[in-house]
């Protein structure tokens, strides 16, 4: 197995990036690999395997997402032609050519560190520091983040920011202080359609009429119902978001089940009768196609 591979990444740069092949990983030309790029994980298409050591230190690929090529030699050549003709980045072209099953999901997660637990404990004992460069609002957001993460092993960035009402700037500052750790768990996913479901948790405190309606609907459905069904209720969409922030409802994603529609199929636009001349012409075309001479 060669020691290095060139990977076309979906970034606005007209070049491939060289990575080291390690840990027994066996990438394939035309297959996808997961690689570190700047401070995130990113999928790319392998365009070459070789033993030419680059002038700069090459990072290791994280994993091979495909054991066999998803783009064969002809498709790779087509992608290069498209990139050259339209002056498009090669990685972006390959990304648009990948099959639906090659979908990739970005997932940034956070967890609390020992330093963060200590900071949370000190804040609960003595309050926030008056010498902090952070505004009182930012300090409060930091402690909401620590409090939220202290009850979980890990939380997705979207859920954390919504529940703690914290900006990316606040999270980045907490990472620099080593109160929380940022982990990129992006990986390949199935191209199946996903649906969001609301899960009923423990609800504490007073509820207004809209919140009570949503909670009662969830309870009547056994504590689990699709978000799409909840949106059919005569309550504002912010009601569900508020309950998620309070920890009374959790949102999860699951593959959508396949059900047959009860609607009748539309009549075909090509359901018409051909005259004799048209039938003869169609037969000639079909004959030429079968003989590979058309």
C-alpha positions as CSV (number, residue, x, y, z in Angstrom):
1,X,0.0,0.0,0.0
2,X,1.4,3.5,-0.9
3,X,2.3,5.8,2.0
4,X,0.4,8.9,0.8
5,X,-2.8,9.8,-1.0
6,X,-4.0,13.0,-2.7
7,X,-7.5,14.0,-1.7
8,X,-9.9,16.4,-3.5
9,X,-11.9,18.3,-0.8
10,X,-15.1,20.3,-1.3
11,X,-13.4,23.6,-0.7
12,X,-13.0,26.6,-3.0
13,X,-9.4,25.8,-3.8
14,X,-8.2,24.4,-7.1
15,X,-5.9,21.7,-5.7
16,X,-5.7,18.3,-4.0
17,X,-4.3,17.8,-0.5
18,X,-1.8,15.1,0.4
19,X,-2.4,13.0,3.5
20,X,-0.5,10.1,5.0
21,X,-2.0,6.6,5.0
22,X,-1.6,5.1,8.5
23,X,-3.1,2.6,10.9
24,X,-3.8,0.0,8.3
25,X,-6.3,2.1,6.4
26,X,-6.8,1.1,2.8
27,X,-8.3,3.9,0.7
28,X,-9.3,3.4,-2.9
29,X,-8.9,5.8,-5.8
30,X,-12.3,7.2,-6.4
31,X,-13.4,6.3,-2.9
32,X,-14.1,8.7,0.0
33,X,-11.9,9.3,3.0
34,X,-12.4,11.3,6.2
35,X,-9.6,13.7,6.8
36,X,-8.7,16.6,9.2
37,X,-8.9,20.0,7.5
38,X,-8.1,23.0,9.6
39,X,-10.1,22.5,12.8
40,X,-12.8,20.2,11.4
41,X,-13.4,16.9,9.8
42,X,-14.1,16.7,6.1
43,X,-14.8,14.0,3.5
44,X,-12.9,14.0,0.2
45,X,-12.4,11.8,-2.8
46,X,-9.0,10.1,-3.3
47,X,-7.6,11.0,-6.7
48,X,-4.2,9.3,-6.4
49,X,-2.1,6.9,-4.3
50,X,1.6,7.4,-4.3
51,X,4.9,7.4,-2.3
52,X,6.0,11.0,-3.0
53,X,6.6,12.6,0.4
54,X,5.4,16.2,0.5
55,X,7.6,19.1,1.5
56,X,5.4,19.8,4.5
57,X,4.3,17.4,7.2
58,X,1.3,15.4,6.1
59,X,-1.6,14.7,8.4
60,X,-3.0,11.2,8.7
61,X,-6.3,10.3,7.2
62,X,-8.9,9.5,9.9
63,X,-10.7,6.7,8.1
64,X,-11.7,5.3,4.7
65,X,-15.5,5.8,4.2
66,X,-15.6,3.4,1.2
67,X,-13.9,0.1,0.6
68,X,-14.4,0.4,-3.1
69,X,-14.6,3.4,-5.5
70,X,-17.8,5.4,-5.6
71,X,-16.5,7.2,-8.7
72,X,-14.9,5.0,-11.3
73,X,-12.1,6.1,-13.7
74,X,-14.6,7.4,-16.3
75,X,-16.4,9.6,-13.7
76,X,-13.1,10.8,-12.3
77,X,-12.1,11.9,-15.8
78,X,-15.4,13.5,-16.4
79,X,-15.1,15.4,-13.1
80,X,-11.6,16.7,-14.1
81,X,-13.0,17.8,-17.5
82,X,-15.9,19.7,-15.8
83,X,-13.5,21.3,-13.4
84,X,-11.2,22.5,-16.1
85,X,-13.9,23.6,-18.5
86,X,-15.9,25.6,-15.9
87,X,-12.9,26.6,-13.8
88,X,-14.5,24.9,-10.8
89,X,-12.7,23.4,-7.8
90,X,-12.3,19.7,-8.4
91,X,-13.5,18.7,-4.9
92,X,-16.7,20.7,-5.3
93,X,-17.3,18.9,-8.7
94,X,-16.7,15.5,-7.2
95,X,-19.1,16.3,-4.3
96,X,-21.9,17.1,-6.7
97,X,-21.3,13.8,-8.5
98,X,-21.5,11.6,-5.4
99,X,-24.5,9.3,-5.0
100,X,-27.1,10.1,-2.4
101,X,-25.9,7.3,-0.1
102,X,-22.7,9.2,0.2
103,X,-24.2,11.9,2.4
104,X,-22.1,13.4,5.1
105,X,-23.3,14.9,8.4
106,X,-21.4,17.6,10.2
107,X,-21.6,17.2,14.0
108,X,-19.8,19.5,16.4
109,X,-20.1,18.4,20.1
110,X,-19.0,19.8,23.4
111,X,-18.3,18.3,26.8
112,X,-17.4,19.8,30.1
113,X,-13.8,19.4,31.4
114,X,-12.5,19.0,35.0
115,X,-11.5,22.7,34.9
116,X,-15.1,23.5,33.8
117,X,-16.6,21.5,36.7
118,X,-14.3,23.4,39.1
119,X,-15.3,26.8,37.7
120,X,-19.0,25.8,38.0
121,X,-18.4,24.8,41.6
122,X,-16.6,28.0,42.5
123,X,-19.3,30.1,40.9
124,X,-22.0,28.3,42.9
125,X,-20.0,29.0,46.1
126,X,-18.8,32.6,45.5
127,X,-20.5,33.9,42.4
128,X,-18.9,35.4,39.3
129,X,-15.7,37.3,39.5
130,X,-15.9,41.1,39.4
131,X,-12.5,41.3,37.7
132,X,-13.6,39.2,34.7
133,X,-13.3,40.8,31.3
134,X,-16.6,39.3,30.4
135,X,-19.8,41.2,30.7
136,X,-22.4,39.9,33.3
137,X,-24.5,38.6,30.5
138,X,-21.6,36.6,29.0
139,X,-20.6,35.2,32.4
140,X,-24.2,34.1,32.9
141,X,-24.2,32.4,29.5
142,X,-21.0,30.6,30.4
143,X,-22.5,29.2,33.6
144,X,-25.6,28.1,31.7
145,X,-23.4,26.2,29.4
146,X,-21.4,24.6,32.2
147,X,-24.7,23.7,34.0
148,X,-26.2,22.2,30.9
149,X,-23.0,20.1,30.1
150,X,-22.6,19.0,33.7
151,X,-25.7,16.9,33.4
152,X,-24.6,15.2,30.1
153,X,-21.7,13.3,28.7
154,X,-21.7,15.4,25.5
155,X,-24.1,17.8,23.7
156,X,-24.4,18.9,20.1
157,X,-23.5,22.5,19.4
158,X,-27.0,23.3,18.1
159,X,-28.7,21.9,21.2
160,X,-26.2,23.5,23.5
161,X,-26.5,27.0,22.0
162,X,-30.3,26.8,22.1
163,X,-30.6,25.5,25.6
164,X,-28.0,27.8,27.1
165,X,-28.7,30.8,24.9
166,X,-24.9,31.1,24.2
167,X,-23.2,32.4,21.1
168,X,-20.4,30.8,19.2
169,X,-18.1,33.5,20.6
170,X,-18.9,32.5,24.2
171,X,-18.3,28.8,23.4
172,X,-15.0,29.6,21.7
173,X,-13.9,31.6,24.7
174,X,-14.7,28.7,27.1
175,X,-12.7,26.3,24.9
176,X,-9.7,28.7,25.2
177,X,-10.1,28.7,29.0
178,X,-10.4,24.9,28.8
179,X,-13.7,24.8,30.6
180,X,-15.2,22.8,27.8
181,X,-13.8,20.7,25.0
182,X,-14.9,20.8,21.4
183,X,-15.0,17.6,19.4
184,X,-15.8,17.1,15.7
185,X,-17.7,13.9,15.3
186,X,-18.7,14.5,11.7
187,X,-19.0,11.3,9.7
188,X,-20.8,9.6,6.8
189,X,-24.5,9.0,7.1
190,X,-27.1,7.1,5.2
191,X,-28.9,9.1,2.6
192,X,-32.3,8.1,4.0
193,X,-34.7,10.9,4.8
194,X,-34.6,11.8,8.5
195,X,-37.5,13.0,10.7
196,X,-37.5,14.9,13.9
197,X,-39.3,13.6,17.0
198,X,-40.2,15.3,20.2
199,X,-39.6,13.2,23.4
200,X,-41.4,14.2,26.6
201,X,-39.1,14.7,29.6
202,X,-39.6,15.9,33.2
203,X,-41.4,19.3,33.1
204,X,-41.0,21.6,36.1
205,X,-42.5,24.9,36.8
206,X,-45.6,26.7,35.6
207,X,-46.8,26.2,32.0
208,X,-48.9,28.6,30.0
209,X,-51.9,27.5,27.9
210,X,-49.8,26.8,24.7
211,X,-47.2,24.9,26.6
212,X,-49.8,22.8,28.4
213,X,-51.5,22.0,25.0
214,X,-48.2,20.7,23.6
215,X,-47.3,18.7,26.7
216,X,-50.8,17.2,26.9
217,X,-50.5,16.2,23.2
218,X,-47.1,14.6,23.8
219,X,-48.5,12.7,26.9
220,X,-51.5,11.5,24.9
221,X,-49.2,10.1,22.2
222,X,-47.2,8.1,24.7
223,X,-44.4,10.7,25.2
224,X,-43.1,10.7,21.6
225,X,-44.5,12.3,18.5
226,X,-43.1,13.8,15.3
227,X,-42.3,17.5,15.3
228,X,-44.3,17.8,12.1
229,X,-47.4,16.6,13.9
230,X,-46.9,19.1,16.7
231,X,-46.6,21.9,14.2
232,X,-50.2,21.1,13.2
233,X,-51.4,22.4,16.6
234,X,-52.7,25.9,17.0
235,X,-49.7,27.0,19.1
236,X,-46.7,29.2,18.1
237,X,-43.5,27.4,17.0
238,X,-41.6,29.1,19.7
239,X,-43.6,27.1,22.3
240,X,-41.7,23.9,21.4
241,X,-38.3,25.8,21.4
242,X,-39.1,27.1,24.9
243,X,-39.8,23.7,26.3
244,X,-36.6,22.3,24.8
245,X,-34.6,25.1,26.5
246,X,-36.3,24.3,29.8
247,X,-35.4,20.6,29.4
248,X,-39.0,19.4,29.3
249,X,-38.8,18.2,25.7
250,X,-35.9,16.7,23.8
251,X,-35.6,16.6,20.0
252,X,-34.2,13.6,18.2
253,X,-33.7,12.6,14.6
254,X,-34.6,9.2,13.3
255,X,-34.9,7.6,9.8
256,X,-38.3,8.2,8.3
257,X,-40.4,5.1,7.8
258,X,-41.7,4.4,4.3
259,X,-45.4,4.3,3.8
260,X,-47.5,4.0,0.6
261,X,-49.4,7.1,-0.3
262,X,-53.2,6.9,-0.4
263,X,-53.3,9.3,-3.3
264,X,-53.9,8.1,-6.8
265,X,-51.0,8.3,-9.3
266,X,-51.2,11.1,-11.9
267,X,-51.9,9.9,-15.4
268,X,-48.8,9.7,-17.5
269,X,-48.1,12.6,-19.9
270,X,-46.9,10.1,-22.5
271,X,-50.0,7.9,-22.5
272,X,-51.0,8.5,-26.2
273,X,-51.5,6.4,-29.3
274,X,-48.8,6.4,-32.0
275,X,-49.7,6.4,-35.7
276,X,-48.2,3.8,-38.1
277,X,-45.3,6.1,-39.2
278,X,-44.4,7.0,-35.6
279,X,-44.5,3.3,-34.5
280,X,-42.1,2.4,-37.4
281,X,-39.8,5.2,-36.5
282,X,-39.8,4.1,-32.8
283,X,-39.0,0.6,-33.8
284,X,-36.0,1.7,-35.9
285,X,-34.6,3.8,-33.1
286,X,-35.0,0.9,-30.6
287,X,-33.3,-1.5,-33.1
288,X,-30.4,0.9,-33.6
289,X,-30.0,1.4,-29.8
290,X,-30.0,-2.4,-29.2
291,X,-27.3,-2.7,-31.9
292,X,-25.2,0.1,-30.3
293,X,-25.2,2.0,-33.6
294,X,-27.6,4.8,-32.8
